[in-house]
Amino acid sequence: MRKIIVAAFVSLDGVMQAPGGPKEDPTGGFNLGGWVAPHFDAALGASMGELFGPPFDLLLGSSQDASAPAFLPDSAATSA
């Protein structure tokens, strides 16, 4: 059986968002996007490289799945 490993950026007040820019996800009037970037350092980069370096599959939610083809052009061809 395969494992599901979660890699999430979660602030202490419960905001979960990818390390994108300030306009990444303004859903519900959220205007603090891009909060991860100032905290991204060499140690976090090394951890992310270790996690995402080997081949892996992505399990996406519906909103991420809709935007994935723009970032992962081959995703439609490999979706299960």
N, C-alpha and C positions, 0 to 999 in steps of 0.2 A: 504494500500500500504506500502511495506517495504521501509526502508531508506537505502541509501548507505552511509556509513561513511568511509572516507578515512583516513588512518593512514600512513603518509609518513615521511621519514627522508630526508629533503631537506636542503642543505647548502645555505649560502647566495649568492653563485655564481651559484646556480641552479642545483647542482648535487643531484640527487635523487637516494638513494641506501639504501638497508636494512643494519642493523647493523652487517654485517658479517665481515669476515677477509679481509686482504689486497688483496687476490686473488679472491675475491667473483665474480667480474664481470669485466674482463679486456677488454670488448668490445671496439673496436675502439682505442686500445692502452691505455685505461685509467689505470693508475698505482697508483692511490691514494685511492684504496679500503680500507675499514676498518676505514674510517675517523670518523664514529660515535662513535666507542668504547671509545676513550679518553674522550668523553663528557657524557658518560652514567653514571649517578649517582643515588642515592637513590630516588630523586624526579622524575626523568625520569622513573625509574623502577616502582615506585608506579603508575604513570600515565599509563604506559603500562599494568600493572596488572589490573587496573580499566577498561581499554579498552578491553583487551583480556581475562579477567577473566570469564565473563559469556559466555555461549555457543554462537557461532557465525558462520556464513558462510563466506567463502572466495570467492572473485571475482578476479580471476587471469588473467593476460595477457598470451599470447601464450608462451613466454619464461619461465615464472614462472610455467605455467601449465605443461610444458614438464619436469621440474625438480621436481615438487611436489611429485610424488610417492616415491622418495628417502627419503624425509623428512616426508611425510604423507602416510604411507603404505596403509591405508584404503581408500585413496582418490579416487582411480579408482572405488571402489565399491559404492561410494556415489556421484559420479559426476552426474550432471543433464544434 
